[in-house]
Amino acid sequence: MGARRSWFLTNGASQANRTAAIAVRGLGERVLIQRSSHSSFTDGMLLAGLVPAFIAPSIDERHGIAHGLTPAVLDEKLADEARAGRAVSSVYAVSPSYFGSVADVAGLAEVAHAHGAALIVDGAWGAHFGFHPELPESPARLGADLVVSSTHKLAGSLTQSAMLHLGRGSWPIALSLWSREPTR
Ligand SMILES: Cc1ncc(COP(=O)(O)O)c(C=O)c1O
């Protein structure tokens, strides 16, 4: 998976989303979240006391369905927020989308980091990513700082089993979570 560390969870990717929200609160209170996200991240924001701004995913007008964020749109929105004095500390994106489209996670990570924000990727529907060359790459290998994965959806496991992966970047979230690891 390319993760520096993985936490194996019960209570599903919902619990991973809540945990991710609490983790990024340590970086600052503002988070930019993709509008088409799972309600568990909203739970997490409320629990953590995060202040959200919302960003719309790209829309497939022909089929009337929402896909993901693009790096260009993210860049524009982060610049707008910063200009308005609301610079965010973290970005929350969903990939793959509910309809199976995969975002340019490497591009999103580059943009988020350039704006001083950590990137959380909700990859609930992509627990199998990165396990075969013909599948999309694991978001943890593409620069995401935290990756939410719902093992019991497409990977096949007992209901409620999920994972939260910590990326390998040099981002402070990695360091702050890593430094809390018990010494062995
Ligand atoms: C994008 C996304 N994230 C998180 C979740 C929560 O997953 P779980 O059922 O493992 O709690 C879902 C559930 O459908 C989801 O679609």
Ligand as a Chemical Component Dictionary entry (heavy atoms), coordinates in Angstrom:
data_LIG
# 
_chem_comp.id                   LIG 
_chem_comp.type                 NON-POLYMER 
_chem_comp.pdbx_formal_charge   0 
_chem_comp.three_letter_code    LIG 
# 
loop_
_chem_comp_atom.comp_id 
_chem_comp_atom.atom_id 
_chem_comp_atom.alt_atom_id 
_chem_comp_atom.type_symbol 
_chem_comp_atom.charge 
_chem_comp_atom.model_Cartn_x 
_chem_comp_atom.model_Cartn_y 
_chem_comp_atom.model_Cartn_z 
_chem_comp_atom.pdbx_ordinal 
LIG C1 C1 C 0 -16.762 7.480 0.191 1  
LIG C2 C2 C 0 -17.113 6.762 1.448 2  
LIG N1 N1 N 0 -16.371 6.974 2.543 3  
LIG C3 C3 C 0 -16.632 6.342 3.709 4  
LIG C4 C4 C 0 -17.677 5.446 3.800 5  
LIG C5 C5 C 0 -17.922 4.754 5.104 6  
LIG O1 O1 O 0 -17.642 3.413 4.940 7  
LIG P1 P1 P 0 -17.950 2.298 6.031 8  
LIG O2 O2 O 0 -19.227 1.645 5.609 9  
LIG O3 O3 O 0 -16.788 1.354 5.933 10 
LIG O4 O4 O 0 -18.060 2.956 7.367 11 
LIG C6 C6 C 0 -18.484 5.201 2.698 12 
LIG C7 C7 C 0 -19.611 4.274 2.784 13 
LIG O5 O5 O 0 -20.360 4.053 1.901 14 
LIG C8 C8 C 0 -18.191 5.866 1.478 15 
LIG O6 O6 O 0 -18.925 5.656 0.393 16 
# 
loop_
_chem_comp_bond.comp_id 
_chem_comp_bond.atom_id_1 
_chem_comp_bond.atom_id_2 
_chem_comp_bond.value_order 
_chem_comp_bond.pdbx_ordinal 
LIG C1 C2 SING 1  
LIG C2 N1 SING 2  
LIG C2 C8 DOUB 3  
LIG N1 C3 DOUB 4  
LIG C3 C4 SING 5  
LIG C4 C5 SING 6  
LIG C4 C6 DOUB 7  
LIG C5 O1 SING 8  
LIG O1 P1 SING 9  
LIG P1 O2 DOUB 10 
LIG P1 O3 SING 11 
LIG P1 O4 SING 12 
LIG C6 C7 SING 13 
LIG C6 C8 SING 14 
LIG C7 O5 DOUB 15 
LIG C8 O6 SING 16 
# 
